Amino acid sequence: MTELPIFAAGAVCWRLIEGKMHVLLIHRTVYGDVTIPKGKVDPGETLPQTAVREIEEETGLAVALGVPLGISTYSMPGGREKVVHYWAAEVSPEAIQRSTFVPNGEVAAIEWVTIKKARTYLSYTPDVEIVDAFAKLVDAGVTRTFALIALRHGKAVQPGSWDGPDSTRPLSERGVSQAAGLVGTIAAWRPRRIISSTATRCVTTVAPLSAATGIQIKRTEVFSQDAFEQGLADVRSGIGKRVRSRKSAVICSHGPVLPEILHEIALATGTTFGAVVADAASLDTGAFAVVHLSAENPSAGIVAIETHAPTV
């Protein structure tokens, strides 16, 4: 019987040193090699959670994820396949100051090097390929990004079994579990704002995230289904405000509204509304799309889109 793959996650951590791009490499104690920070998924974790946790454990640095860089797949010495998902992650001066790293039994040292040096220092070809993917972002001038996270509310009680107005329909038991399960994953991008449709099922979906982060929920009819179906939802102005702010934000809305939200993000950034953007709007309840935009030049277009299914 074929063994299941080992899943892992990590990131190319980066910062500018004297105006020049540097990336972080780790020197592992036991293996005597040089790699990108990464580690195995713990039970119950999602890949973004793993990436953030492993970076902090290995380097002492608390980071927010940026653009996805790709997936490395290779065979372990015993023949078992390992699948590693990578993101970019900017390291702020504050994170450097708060770093808790000391040499330990797993990591002997951490080192900031240029991309050119990283290619020669790294012990494994798959790591070099991930650094090459990051280098393309550097060349394109879109390393510093922010994320607009378009979230579809959790599973709600069926309309036929609810006597009140549709906007007051609550989450089902599964929806409540989905809302709780979203917290750790979405927190990996460190959103600065939480915006929600005024519908109960949307507000309740982001309530656990609000409680965990301390970010107050901004309720608005701009992204509500009722206003959208009545032709009163000004999605364009709502998205325009979010793009201008250049801060990562969660926008919790409804299945019928999400295509318009993604469409307006595309229009606000000069991106062609193609199949990739359209597909990202086709989300199940409790799922979300992370749309990555350049913080320095949002009009450069959507840098990347990733979608994440609910955990329950």
C-alpha positions in Angstrom: 0.0 0.0 0.0 1.4 3.4 -1.0 2.0 5.7 1.9 0.4 9.1 1.9 2.7 12.1 1.2 4.2 14.2 4.0 2.8 17.7 3.7 4.9 20.7 4.9 5.0 24.4 4.5 7.4 27.3 4.7 8.4 30.7 3.2 11.1 32.7 1.6 11.5 35.3 4.3 12.9 38.6 2.9 13.9 42.1 3.8 16.0 44.9 2.4 19.4 45.5 3.9 21.0 48.8 2.8 18.6 48.8 0.0 19.5 45.4 -1.3 17.2 42.3 -1.3 18.2 39.6 1.2 16.5 36.3 2.0 16.8 34.2 5.1 18.4 30.7 5.1 18.8 28.3 8.0 21.7 26.1 8.8 20.3 22.9 10.3 22.1 21.3 13.2 21.6 17.6 12.7 21.7 17.5 8.9 24.5 20.0 8.4 22.7 21.5 5.4 21.3 24.9 4.4 17.6 25.3 3.6 14.6 27.6 3.5 12.6 27.7 6.7 9.9 25.0 6.5 8.4 22.2 8.5 5.7 19.4 8.6 2.0 20.0 9.1 0.9 19.2 12.6 -2.4 17.4 13.1 -5.3 19.8 12.6 -3.2 22.5 11.0 -3.7 24.1 7.6 -0.7 24.8 5.4 -0.7 28.6 6.0 -0.8 28.0 9.7 2.2 25.5 9.4 4.2 28.0 7.4 3.8 30.8 10.0 4.4 28.5 13.0 7.5 26.8 11.5 9.1 30.1 10.6 8.7 31.3 14.2 9.9 28.1 15.7 13.0 27.9 13.5 13.9 31.5 13.2 12.2 33.3 16.1 10.5 35.6 13.6 6.8 36.3 13.5 5.7 37.0 9.9 2.6 37.5 7.8 2.4 35.5 4.6 2.6 37.2 1.3 2.4 35.7 -2.3 2.4 32.0 -2.8 5.6 30.9 -4.5 4.9 27.3 -5.5 5.1 23.7 -4.4 8.1 21.4 -4.2 7.6 17.7 -4.5 10.4 15.2 -3.9 11.1 11.8 -2.5 12.4 11.3 1.0 15.3 8.9 1.7 12.8 6.1 2.6 10.9 6.7 -0.7 8.0 8.6 0.8 6.9 11.7 -1.1 7.1 15.1 0.5 5.0 18.0 -0.7 6.0 21.5 0.5 4.0 24.7 -0.1 5.8 28.0 0.0 4.9 31.7 0.3 6.9 34.9 0.4 7.1 36.6 3.8 8.4 40.1 4.5 10.2 40.4 7.8 9.7 43.8 9.4 12.2 45.7 11.5 10.0 45.1 14.5 10.0 41.3 13.9 13.8 41.4 13.8 13.9 43.3 17.1 11.5 40.8 18.7 13.2 37.7 17.4 13.7 35.0 20.0 16.2 32.9 18.0 19.1 31.2 19.7 21.1 28.2 18.2 19.4 25.0 19.2 19.3 21.3 18.5 17.4 21.8 15.2 18.8 25.1 13.8 22.5 26.0 14.3 22.3 29.4 12.7 20.3 31.7 10.5 21.8 33.9 7.8 20.6 36.8 5.6 22.1 36.5 2.1 21.5 38.0 -1.3 19.5 36.0 -3.8 22.6 35.3 -5.8 24.4 33.8 -2.8 21.3 31.9 -1.7 21.4 30.0 -5.0 24.9 28.8 -4.2 24.4 28.2 -0.5 21.2 26.2 -0.6 21.8 22.4 -0.3 18.8 21.3 -2.4 17.7 22.1 -5.9 13.9 22.4 -5.0 14.8 25.2 -2.6 16.8 27.0 -5.3 13.7 26.7 -7.6 11.6 28.4 -4.9 14.1 31.2 -4.5 14.1 31.6 -8.3 10.3 32.0 -8.2 10.7 34.7 -5.5 13.4 36.4 -7.7 10.8 36.8 -10.5 8.7 38.8 -8.1 11.7 41.0 -7.2 12.4 41.5 -10.9 8.8 42.5 -11.4 8.9 44.9 -8.5 6.0 43.3 -6.6 7.5 41.8 -3.5 5.7 44.0 -1.0 2.0 43.1 -1.2 -1.2 43.2 0.7 -4.1 40.7 0.7 -7.8 41.2 0.1 -9.4 38.0 1.5 -12.9 37.4 0.0 -14.7 35.0 2.4 -18.0 33.3 1.8 -20.0 33.0 5.1 -20.2 29.6 6.8 -22.9 27.1 6.2 -26.3 28.7 7.3 -29.6 27.3 8.4 -31.7 26.5 5.3 -34.1 29.3 4.2 -37.1 26.9 4.3 -36.5 26.1 8.0 -36.1 29.8 9.1 -39.2 32.0 9.7 -37.5 35.4 10.0 -36.0 37.7 7.4 -33.3 36.0 5.3 -30.7 38.5 6.6 -31.2 37.1 10.1 -30.6 33.5 9.1 -28.0 32.1 11.6 -25.2 29.7 10.9 -25.9 26.0 11.2 -23.8 23.8 13.6 -21.4 23.1 10.8 -21.2 26.8 9.9 -20.3 27.6 13.5 -17.5 25.0 13.3 -16.3 26.5 10.0 -16.2 30.0 11.5 -14.0 28.7 14.4 -11.8 26.8 12.0 -11.1 29.9 9.8 -9.3 31.8 12.5 -5.8 30.3 12.5 -5.6 30.1 8.7 -6.8 33.6 7.9 -4.6 35.0 10.7 -1.5 33.8 8.7 -2.0 36.9 6.5 -2.4 39.2 9.5 -5.5 41.2 8.2 -5.7 44.7 9.5 -9.5 45.1 8.8 -12.5 42.9 9.0 -15.5 44.0 6.8 -18.7 42.1 6.8 -22.1 42.1 5.2 -24.7 43.1 7.8 -26.4 39.6 7.5 -26.2 37.6 10.6 -24.6 34.6 8.9 -21.7 36.8 7.7 -21.1 38.7 11.0 -21.2 35.4 12.9 -18.6 33.9 10.5 -16.0 36.5 11.2 -16.9 36.9 14.9 -14.3 34.3 16.1 -11.6 36.0 14.0 -12.5 39.4 15.5 -12.3 37.9 19.0 -8.9 36.3 18.3 -7.3 39.4 16.7 -9.0 42.2 18.5 -10.1 43.8 15.2 -13.6 45.2 15.3 -16.0 44.1 12.6 -17.1 46.8 10.3 -20.7 45.9 9.1 -21.8 47.3 5.8 -24.7 47.0 3.3 -22.1 47.5 0.5 -21.4 43.7 0.5 -24.9 42.4 1.6 -26.9 40.0 -0.6 -30.2 41.9 0.0 -28.7 45.2 -1.2 -27.0 43.5 -4.1 -30.2 41.8 -5.3 -32.1 45.1 -5.0 -29.4 46.9 -7.0 -28.4 49.0 -4.1 -25.0 47.5 -3.2 -22.1 49.8 -4.2 -19.5 47.1 -4.4 -17.3 49.3 -6.5 -16.9 52.0 -3.9 -16.3 49.4 -1.1 -13.5 47.6 -3.1 -12.0 50.9 -4.2 -11.7 52.0 -0.6 -9.9 48.7 0.3 -7.5 48.9 -2.6 -6.6 52.6 -1.8 -6.0 51.7 1.9 -3.3 49.1 0.9 -4.0 47.2 4.1 -4.8 43.5 4.2 -8.5 43.0 4.9 -11.1 40.3 5.2 -14.4 40.9 3.3 -17.1 38.4 4.3 -20.0 38.2 1.9 -22.4 35.9 0.0 -22.1 33.5 -2.9 -24.1 35.8 -5.3 -22.0 38.8 -4.4 -18.5 37.3 -4.5 -18.2 37.3 -8.3 -18.9 41.1 -8.3 -16.3 41.6 -5.5 -13.6 39.7 -7.5 -14.7 41.5 -10.7 -14.3 44.9 -9.0 -10.9 44.0 -7.5 -9.8 43.1 -11.1 -11.1 46.4 -12.4 -9.6 48.5 -9.6 -6.2 47.0 -10.4 -6.3 46.9 -14.2 -6.5 43.1 -14.3 -8.3 41.3 -17.0 -11.3 39.5 -15.6 -10.4 36.0 -16.9 -11.1 32.4 -15.9 -8.6 32.5 -13.0 -10.4 35.4 -11.3 -13.8 34.1 -12.1 -13.0 30.6 -10.7 -11.7 32.2 -7.5 -15.2 33.6 -6.8 -16.8 30.1 -7.0 -16.4 29.4 -3.3 -18.2 26.9 -1.1 -19.6 28.2 2.2 -16.8 28.8 4.6 -14.2 29.0 1.8 -12.1 32.0 0.9 -9.9 33.5 -1.8 -6.8 35.5 -1.0 -6.1 38.1 -3.7 -2.6 39.5 -3.5 -2.0 43.1 -4.7 1.2 45.2 -4.9 1.4 47.5 -1.9 3.5 50.0 -3.9 1.6 49.9 -7.1 -1.9 48.3 -6.9 -2.5 49.2 -10.6 0.1 46.7 -11.5 -2.7 44.1 -11.4 -3.4 41.1 -9.3 -0.1 39.4 -8.4 -1.6 36.1 -7.3 -4.8 34.4 -6.2 -5.1 31.4 -3.9 -8.3 29.7 -2.7 -8.7 27.7 0.5 -11.5 25.3 1.3 -13.2 25.1 4.7 -11.6 22.7 7.2 -15.0 21.2 8.1 
